[in-house]
Amino acid sequence: MDSLSKPPANQPTHSRLDKKRNISVTRTILDIHILQTVPPSNLNRDDTGAPKSAVFGGVRRARVSSQAWKRATRQTFDDLLPASELGVRTKKVAEALAERIATLDSSLPTQTTWELAAETMRAATGSKIEVRTRKAKKDDESGSDNADEASAPESAYLMFLSRHQLDELAALTLEGSSGGDLTKLKEFLKKKENKARARQSVDTKHSVDIALFGRMVADSAGLNVEAATQVAHAISIHRSEIESDYFTAVDDRNTEDETGAGMVGSIDFNSATLYRYAAVDIDELHKNLGTGLRENESPTTPTQKAVGAFLEGFITSLPTGKINTFGNHTLPAAVIVKLRTRRPVSFVGAFEEPVRQGEEGGFLREGCKRLARYVPELEKQYGVPDGEQTWIFRVGEATATLEDLGVEVTLAELLNDVETAVAERLGSST
């Protein structure tokens, strides 16, 4: 789910009358453009184990799916944000809630907390929360089947909840059950106002990752959260072929007389200079997160922190497919960040015609030259509104042609400048 293709709900859409009156609808969109060179690797595999690819501009390109890079970005949040500001996406929502119930009342048996949690989750989300059938395990000594082990109920699909939401549901569960009575809890949640409280608990205080990437609750569309972020599939700026590595493994206990390998196999890989792109609807993100969650906190602080975390996470993250095999730990060579006032704009069109290898080899230098020509021309023809800011973060002489596109900064300066600009934009719009 995304919101970038339309103005936020609290802002009017453009109309002919607006154009006649020269009324402009100002939005705040963060565009992130990245060129990153990756050596032999297999970041994101298809169903055959080969690196994913796509045809663009009539030629085969290396591709890394948006899902893979969003997952990698989310994983960096563990180091960038406190756990209290992050969510959990799992089918085991009843178990997650039960753990919080047990924290509040450690006297309750595990089975009881599971039952209470499942009942509350059903009322809060309208979803089926049921015990899943599991295969019985064999007893190693007797060979007989053991009875199925007790397990917490699960939802039929992944559910995304913030830690704040789970904490509020836990408190509501204990209130309604009078300390652990399932029958009382069922009667409590039958009351319209209490069921509304349960639903409200999962529809407020969204975590940063829910606010950024959105949430879908299949059984309760009213609990859906529009994603504030769009992430494009990364593609190589040039033609990319898949290669295959044949390998052998030697048995350490083989004697000199024992020849041959203990194992043989092959693995597919490619290498590429990738164009990566993401856009963040700052207005939608601000709406999802709400104002300051703590006393004396600026209303823009949650959004500033979320933007900074996403920007750093998206820039520095890397999907970990076959990372132990290839050790392909690289960072971007060039980053262009724009704070727009109308709509997101990708620069992938600069590479519709695949980049050819440079005279001395490589694709990065020519890729930067393409962007240095394409970006000013695109923005000249379509017109760039006043107030759109651009920052350039780059490494190496091959990226020098990008320096005139914006203000050159380090990563730390970029994060600080963008967070400050976001605060100013949001502050002026309230």
C-alpha positions in Angstrom: 0.0 0.0 0.0 1.4 3.5 -0.8 0.4 7.1 -0.6 3.0 8.8 -2.8 0.7 8.9 -5.9 -1.8 11.1 -4.2 -1.7 14.1 -1.9 -2.2 13.4 1.8 -5.8 13.1 3.0 -5.6 16.5 4.8 -4.5 18.3 1.7 -6.7 19.2 -1.3 -6.0 17.9 -4.8 -5.1 20.1 -7.7 -8.0 21.4 -9.8 -8.5 23.6 -12.8 -9.7 26.3 -10.4 -6.4 26.0 -8.5 -4.4 26.4 -11.7 -6.4 29.5 -12.7 -5.8 31.0 -9.3 -2.1 29.9 -9.3 -2.7 28.1 -6.0 0.0 25.6 -5.4 -0.4 22.6 -3.1 2.9 22.1 -1.3 4.0 18.6 -0.3 7.1 17.3 1.3 8.7 14.3 -0.6 12.1 12.9 0.1 13.8 11.3 -3.0 16.9 9.2 -2.6 19.0 8.2 -5.6 22.0 5.8 -5.2 24.7 4.4 -7.4 26.4 1.4 -5.8 28.9 -1.0 -7.2 28.6 -4.6 -6.1 31.3 -7.3 -7.0 30.5 -10.9 -7.7 27.5 -11.7 -5.5 24.1 -13.2 -5.2 22.2 -10.7 -3.2 18.7 -11.8 -4.0 17.9 -15.2 -5.5 15.0 -16.4 -7.6 13.3 -19.8 -7.3 16.2 -21.5 -9.1 18.9 -20.0 -6.9 20.1 -17.6 -9.6 20.4 -13.8 -9.0 17.2 -12.0 -9.9 17.2 -10.1 -13.1 15.0 -7.9 -15.3 14.8 -6.7 -18.9 15.0 -2.9 -19.1 15.9 -0.9 -22.2 15.8 -4.2 -24.2 18.7 -5.8 -22.3 19.1 -8.1 -19.3 19.9 -6.2 -16.1 20.9 -7.4 -12.6 18.0 -6.8 -10.2 17.5 -6.8 -6.4 13.9 -6.7 -5.4 12.4 -3.9 -3.4 11.3 -6.4 -0.7 14.9 -7.5 -0.2 16.2 -4.0 0.3 13.3 -3.0 2.5 14.0 -6.0 4.7 17.7 -5.0 4.9 16.7 -1.5 5.7 14.4 -2.6 8.5 17.2 -4.7 10.0 19.4 -1.6 10.4 16.8 0.0 12.5 17.8 -2.3 15.4 21.0 -0.3 15.6 19.5 3.1 14.8 16.4 3.2 16.9 15.3 2.0 20.4 13.3 -1.2 20.5 10.3 0.7 21.9 10.0 2.5 18.6 9.9 -0.6 16.4 7.3 -3.2 15.6 7.1 -6.9 15.2 5.7 -8.6 12.1 4.7 -12.2 12.8 2.0 -14.8 12.8 2.7 -15.5 16.4 1.0 -12.3 17.6 -0.9 -14.1 20.4 2.5 -15.4 21.7 3.9 -11.9 21.5 1.0 -10.4 23.4 1.0 -13.3 25.9 4.6 -12.4 26.8 3.6 -8.9 27.7 0.6 -10.1 29.7 3.0 -12.4 31.6 5.3 -9.4 32.3 2.4 -7.6 33.9 1.1 -10.7 35.8 3.7 -13.4 36.2 1.3 -15.6 38.3 -0.7 -16.6 35.2 0.0 -20.0 33.6 1.4 -19.9 30.1 -1.6 -21.6 28.6 -3.9 -19.0 30.2 -1.9 -16.1 28.8 -2.1 -17.7 25.3 -5.9 -18.0 25.6 -6.4 -14.5 26.9 -4.1 -13.0 24.2 -5.9 -14.9 21.4 -9.3 -13.6 22.5 -8.0 -10.0 22.7 -6.4 -10.2 19.3 -9.6 -11.6 17.7 -11.6 -8.6 19.1 -8.9 -6.1 18.2 -8.3 -7.2 14.6 -11.2 -9.3 13.6 -8.7 -12.0 12.5 -8.8 -15.7 13.1 -6.3 -16.6 15.8 -6.1 -20.4 16.1 -3.8 -23.2 17.2 -2.0 -24.6 14.2 -1.9 -28.4 13.7 1.7 -29.6 14.1 3.1 -33.1 13.3 3.8 -35.2 16.4 7.4 -35.9 17.2 8.9 -39.4 17.4 10.3 -40.6 20.7 14.0 -41.5 19.9 14.0 -44.5 22.3 10.6 -46.1 21.8 9.9 -44.9 18.3 6.4 -44.0 19.3 4.6 -40.8 18.5 4.4 -38.3 21.3 1.3 -36.2 21.9 1.4 -32.9 20.0 3.2 -30.3 22.1 1.2 -27.3 23.3 1.7 -24.2 21.2 0.4 -20.7 21.2 -2.4 -19.8 18.7 -1.3 -18.1 15.5 -2.9 -15.8 12.9 -3.4 -17.0 9.3 -1.1 -14.3 8.0 1.7 -12.0 9.2 0.5 -9.2 11.4 2.5 -6.0 12.1 2.1 -4.4 15.6 4.2 -1.9 17.5 5.4 -2.6 21.0 3.3 0.3 22.3 0.2 -1.4 20.8 1.1 -4.8 22.4 1.6 -3.1 25.7 -1.8 -1.4 25.6 -3.5 -4.6 24.6 -1.9 -6.5 27.5 -3.1 -3.9 30.0 -6.6 -4.0 28.5 -6.6 -7.8 28.6 -5.8 -7.9 32.3 -8.4 -5.2 33.0 -11.1 -7.1 31.1 -10.2 -10.6 32.5 -10.0 -9.4 36.1 -6.6 -10.9 36.4 -6.9 -14.0 34.2 -10.5 -15.1 33.8 -11.2 -15.9 30.1 -15.0 -15.9 30.5 -14.9 -12.4 32.0 -12.7 -11.3 29.2 -15.1 -12.5 26.6 -18.0 -10.7 28.3 -15.9 -7.6 28.6 -15.0 -7.6 24.9 -18.6 -8.1 23.8 -19.4 -4.6 25.0 -19.2 -2.2 22.1 -17.1 0.4 23.9 -14.5 -2.1 25.1 -14.1 -3.7 21.6 -13.6 -0.2 20.3 -10.9 0.4 22.8 -9.2 -2.8 21.7 -9.3 -1.7 18.1 -8.1 1.7 19.0 -5.1 0.2 20.8 -3.8 -1.3 17.5 -4.6 1.9 15.4 -2.6 4.4 17.4 1.0 4.8 18.4 2.4 3.2 15.3 6.0 2.2 15.3 8.5 3.8 12.9 8.6 0.7 10.6 4.8 0.4 10.4 4.6 4.2 9.6 7.2 3.8 6.9 6.3 0.5 5.3 2.6 0.3 6.0 0.4 -2.5 7.3 -2.4 -4.5 5.8 -4.9 -6.3 8.0 -6.9 -8.5 5.7 -9.9 -9.0 8.0 -10.1 -5.3 9.1 -9.4 -2.8 6.3 -10.0 0.0 8.8 -6.7 -0.9 10.5 -4.6 -0.7 7.4 -1.8 1.8 7.4 -0.8 3.5 4.2 3.0 3.1 3.6 4.8 6.4 3.6 7.7 4.9 1.6 8.2 3.5 -1.8 11.3 1.5 -2.7 12.1 0.6 -6.3 13.7 -2.6 -7.5 17.4 -1.9 -7.8 18.7 -2.6 -11.3 22.1 -2.4 -13.0 22.8 0.6 -15.2 24.4 -1.8 -17.7 23.9 -5.2 -19.3 24.6 -7.9 -16.8 25.1 -11.6 -17.4 24.8 -14.4 -14.9 27.9 -16.5 -14.3 28.4 -19.8 -12.6 31.1 -20.8 -10.1 31.9 -24.5 -10.0 33.4 -25.5 -6.6 34.7 -28.5 -4.7 35.1 -29.3 -1.1 37.8 -31.6 0.2 37.3 -34.2 3.0 39.8 -33.3 5.7 40.2 -36.9 6.7 41.1 -38.1 3.3 44.6 -39.7 2.9 47.0 -39.0 0.1 45.7 -42.1 -1.6 42.1 -40.9 -1.6 41.7 -38.6 -4.5 38.7 -36.6 -5.5 36.4 -34.1 -3.8 34.1 -34.8 -0.9 31.5 -32.6 -2.5 31.1 -30.7 -5.8 28.6 -28.0 -6.7 28.0 -24.7 -8.4 26.5 -21.3 -7.6 25.3 -18.6 -9.8 26.4 -15.0 -9.4 26.7 -11.6 -11.1 28.3 -8.2 -10.5 26.8 -4.8 -11.2 26.7 -1.1 -10.7 23.2 -0.6 -9.4 20.8 2.3 -9.5 18.7 2.4 -6.3 15.8 4.6 -5.6 13.4 5.3 -2.8 10.9 8.0 -1.9 9.3 9.0 1.4 6.1 10.9 1.7 7.0 13.0 4.7 3.4 14.3 5.2 2.0 10.7 5.3 4.8 9.6 7.6 4.0 12.5 9.9 0.3 11.6 9.9 1.1 7.9 10.6 3.4 8.7 13.5 1.3 11.5 15.0 2.8 14.3 17.1 5.3 14.0 19.9 4.7 10.9 22.0 6.5 12.3 25.0 6.1 15.4 27.2 8.1 18.4 26.1 8.8 16.7 22.7 8.4 18.7 19.5 5.5 17.5 17.3 8.0 17.0 14.5 10.5 15.0 16.5 9.1 11.5 15.7 9.0 12.2 12.0 12.6 13.7 12.0 14.0 10.6 13.8 12.1 8.3 11.4 13.4 10.1 8.3 16.9 10.1 9.6 16.8 6.4 10.4 15.3 5.5 7.0 17.8 7.6 5.1 20.8 6.1 6.9 19.4 2.6 6.9 18.5 2.7 3.2 21.9 4.1 2.2 24.1 1.8 4.3 22.0 -1.5 4.2 22.8 -4.5 2.0 20.7 -7.7 1.5 22.7 -10.6 2.9 22.0 -13.3 0.3 25.1 -15.5 0.0 27.1 -12.9 1.9 29.3 -15.6 3.5 30.1 -17.0 0.1 31.0 -13.7 -1.6 31.8 -11.2 1.2 30.4 -8.4 -1.1 30.3 -5.7 1.6 30.2 -2.4 -0.3 28.8 1.0 0.3 27.3 3.4 -2.2 29.7 5.5 -4.3 27.1 8.3 -4.9 24.0 9.5 -3.2 21.7 12.2 -4.4 18.9 13.3 -2.0 16.2 15.8 -2.9 13.5 17.3 -0.8 10.6 17.9 -3.3 7.4 19.9 -3.0 5.2 18.2 -5.6 5.8 14.5 -6.4 8.5 11.9 -6.3 10.7 11.6 -9.4 13.0 8.7 -10.3 16.1 9.2 -12.5 16.1 5.6 -13.8 15.3 7.0 -17.3 18.9 8.1 -17.5 19.9 4.4 -17.9 17.2 3.2 -20.3 20.0 3.0 -22.8 22.5 0.7 -21.0 25.8 2.3 -20.0 28.7 1.1 -21.9 32.0 0.1 -20.3 34.5 3.0 -20.0 37.8 3.2 -21.8 39.6 2.0 -18.8 36.8 -0.4 -17.7 34.0 0.2 -15.2 30.5 1.7 -15.4 30.4 4.1 -12.4 32.1 7.1 -14.1 29.8 7.0 -17.2 26.8 6.4 -14.9 27.6 9.6 -13.0 28.1 11.5 -16.3 24.6 10.3 -17.4 23.0 11.6 -14.2 24.9 14.9 -14.4 23.4 15.5 -17.9 20.0 13.9 -17.3 19.0 15.5 -14.0 19.4 19.2 -15.0 17.7 18.6 -18.3 14.7 16.8 -16.7 14.2 19.5 -14.1 14.6 22.3 -16.6 12.0 20.9 -18.9 9.5 20.2 -16.2 10.4 23.1 -14.0 11.6 22.7 -10.4 9.6 24.7 -7.9 11.4 27.1 -5.6 12.4 25.6 -2.3 13.5 22.1 -3.5 16.8 21.3 -1.9 19.5 18.9 -3.1 22.4 17.2 -1.3 25.2 15.2 -2.9 27.1 12.6 -0.9 29.9 10.9 -3.0 33.1 9.0 -2.9 36.0 9.0 -5.4 37.1 10.9 -8.5 34.8 8.9 -10.8 31.8 10.6 -9.2 33.1 14.2 -9.6 30.7 15.1 -12.4 27.8 15.1 -9.8 29.2 17.9 -7.6 27.2 20.6 -9.4 23.9 18.9 -8.8 23.6 20.1 -5.1 25.4 20.8 -1.9 28.2 18.4 -1.1 28.0 16.8 2.3 29.2 13.9 4.4 26.8 11.2 5.6 26.6 12.9 9.1 26.0 16.3 7.5 23.3 14.8 5.2 21.4 13.3 8.0 21.5 16.5 10.1 20.6 18.8 7.2 17.6 16.6 6.0 16.2 16.2 9.5 16.5 20.0 10.0 14.8 20.7 6.7 12.0 18.3 7.5 11.4 20.0 10.8 11.2 23.4 9.1 8.8 22.1 6.4 6.5 20.5 8.9 6.7 23.4 11.2 5.7 25.9 8.5 2.8 23.8 7.4 1.1 23.5 10.9 
